[in-house]
């Protein structure tokens, strides 16, 4: 886990001013076990106003510190951009999110580039899996 001094250095390197709000928002994401919506950040940081949270999320995304993720919840989710390569498994019923590591996407990505006529490399990709979690499946069977 990064230290607060590391966050200050990262913000400065990316051209962001170091502010208490930015540090607090980064701290929320460091502790998070899943991608967070702006509303979840707002609910965690009671002292920070909504406008500041939304502005900061946009700024941190533009600087490459946060990554925007579309989980089909009709609002944006974010996570730290420097996390190890992973994807998300999302329950279509309750919205539960599980992180998926080592899904073989790296090999697929390499194969795609080798077979491409026009592309030399892939810089980024997004892959999310949608299904029904075990709790919702069990609940559906009882109905």
C-alpha positions as CSV (number, residue, x, y, z in Angstrom):
1,X,0.0,0.0,0.0
2,X,1.3,3.5,-0.9
3,X,2.2,5.9,1.8
4,X,0.7,9.5,2.0
5,X,4.1,10.9,0.8
6,X,3.9,8.6,-2.3
7,X,0.4,10.1,-3.1
8,X,1.8,13.6,-2.8
9,X,4.7,12.7,-5.1
10,X,2.3,11.1,-7.6
11,X,0.1,14.1,-7.7
12,X,3.0,16.5,-8.2
13,X,4.5,14.3,-11.0
14,X,1.2,14.3,-12.8
15,X,0.9,18.0,-12.6
16,X,-1.8,18.1,-9.9
17,X,-1.8,20.4,-7.0
18,X,-1.6,18.5,-3.7
19,X,-4.8,19.3,-1.8
20,X,-6.5,17.7,1.2
21,X,-9.4,16.7,-0.9
22,X,-7.3,15.0,-3.5
23,X,-5.3,13.1,-0.8
24,X,-8.5,12.1,1.0
25,X,-10.0,10.8,-2.3
26,X,-6.9,8.8,-3.1
27,X,-7.0,7.4,0.4
28,X,-10.6,6.2,-0.2
29,X,-9.5,4.4,-3.4
30,X,-6.4,2.8,-1.7
31,X,-8.7,1.2,0.9
32,X,-11.4,0.2,-1.6
33,X,-11.8,-3.5,-2.5
34,X,-13.8,-2.7,-5.6
35,X,-14.4,0.2,-8.1
36,X,-16.2,3.1,-6.6
37,X,-18.9,5.5,-7.9
38,X,-18.7,9.2,-7.2
39,X,-21.7,8.7,-4.8
40,X,-19.8,6.1,-2.8
41,X,-16.8,8.5,-2.5
42,X,-19.1,11.3,-1.4
43,X,-20.7,9.0,1.3
44,X,-17.3,8.0,2.6
45,X,-16.0,11.6,2.8
46,X,-18.6,13.5,4.7
47,X,-16.6,16.7,4.9
48,X,-16.0,17.0,1.1
49,X,-18.7,18.6,-1.0
50,X,-20.1,16.9,-4.1
51,X,-18.7,19.4,-6.6
52,X,-15.2,18.9,-5.3
53,X,-15.5,15.1,-5.5
54,X,-16.8,15.2,-9.1
55,X,-14.1,17.7,-10.2
56,X,-11.4,15.7,-8.5
57,X,-12.5,12.4,-10.0
58,X,-12.5,13.9,-13.5
59,X,-9.1,15.5,-12.9
60,X,-7.5,12.4,-11.5
61,X,-8.9,10.4,-14.5
62,X,-7.5,12.9,-17.0
63,X,-4.1,12.7,-15.3
64,X,-4.1,8.9,-15.5
65,X,-4.3,8.3,-11.7
66,X,-7.8,6.9,-11.8
67,X,-9.3,4.6,-14.4
68,X,-13.0,5.0,-15.5
69,X,-14.9,1.7,-15.6
70,X,-18.4,1.2,-17.0
71,X,-20.1,-1.5,-15.0
72,X,-23.5,-0.8,-16.6
73,X,-24.9,0.7,-13.4
74,X,-25.9,4.0,-15.2
75,X,-23.1,5.9,-13.6
76,X,-19.3,5.8,-13.7
77,X,-17.1,3.8,-11.4
78,X,-13.4,4.5,-10.8
79,X,-10.4,2.7,-9.5
80,X,-6.7,3.4,-9.2
81,X,-5.1,3.1,-12.6
82,X,-1.9,1.5,-11.2
83,X,-3.6,-1.7,-10.0
84,X,-2.4,-5.0,-11.4
85,X,-4.1,-6.1,-14.6
86,X,-7.6,-7.4,-13.8
87,X,-11.2,-7.4,-14.9
88,X,-14.5,-7.4,-13.1
89,X,-17.4,-9.9,-12.7
90,X,-20.6,-8.0,-12.1
91,X,-23.9,-9.5,-10.8
92,X,-26.8,-8.3,-13.0
93,X,-29.3,-8.8,-10.1
94,X,-27.6,-7.2,-7.1
95,X,-24.7,-5.3,-8.6
96,X,-22.0,-7.2,-6.6
97,X,-18.5,-6.8,-8.1
98,X,-15.7,-9.3,-7.9
99,X,-12.2,-8.8,-9.3
100,X,-10.9,-11.4,-11.7
101,X,-7.2,-11.9,-12.1
102,X,-5.3,-14.0,-14.6
103,X,-8.1,-14.5,-17.1
104,X,-5.7,-15.1,-20.0
105,X,-6.4,-11.8,-21.6
106,X,-2.7,-11.0,-22.1
107,X,-2.2,-14.0,-24.4
108,X,-5.4,-13.0,-26.3
109,X,-4.2,-9.4,-26.6
110,X,-0.8,-10.6,-28.0
111,X,-2.6,-12.8,-30.5
112,X,-4.9,-10.0,-31.6
113,X,-1.9,-7.7,-32.3
114,X,0.0,-10.4,-34.2
115,X,-3.0,-11.0,-36.4
116,X,-3.9,-7.4,-36.9
117,X,-3.1,-5.8,-40.3
118,X,-3.1,-2.3,-39.1
119,X,-2.1,-2.2,-35.4
120,X,1.3,-2.5,-33.8
121,X,0.3,-2.6,-30.2
122,X,-2.7,-2.4,-27.8
123,X,-2.3,0.3,-25.1
124,X,-5.3,-0.6,-23.0
125,X,-8.5,-2.6,-23.0
126,X,-11.7,-3.0,-21.0
127,X,-13.3,-6.4,-20.3
128,X,-16.1,-6.9,-17.8
129,X,-18.1,-10.1,-17.2
130,X,-21.8,-10.0,-16.3
131,X,-23.7,-12.8,-14.7
132,X,-25.6,-13.8,-11.6
133,X,-23.8,-14.2,-8.3
134,X,-24.3,-17.4,-6.2
135,X,-26.5,-15.6,-3.6
136,X,-28.9,-14.2,-6.3
137,X,-29.0,-17.6,-8.1
138,X,-29.9,-19.4,-4.8
139,X,-32.6,-16.7,-4.1
140,X,-34.0,-17.2,-7.6
141,X,-34.2,-21.0,-7.1
142,X,-36.3,-20.5,-4.0
143,X,-38.9,-18.4,-5.9
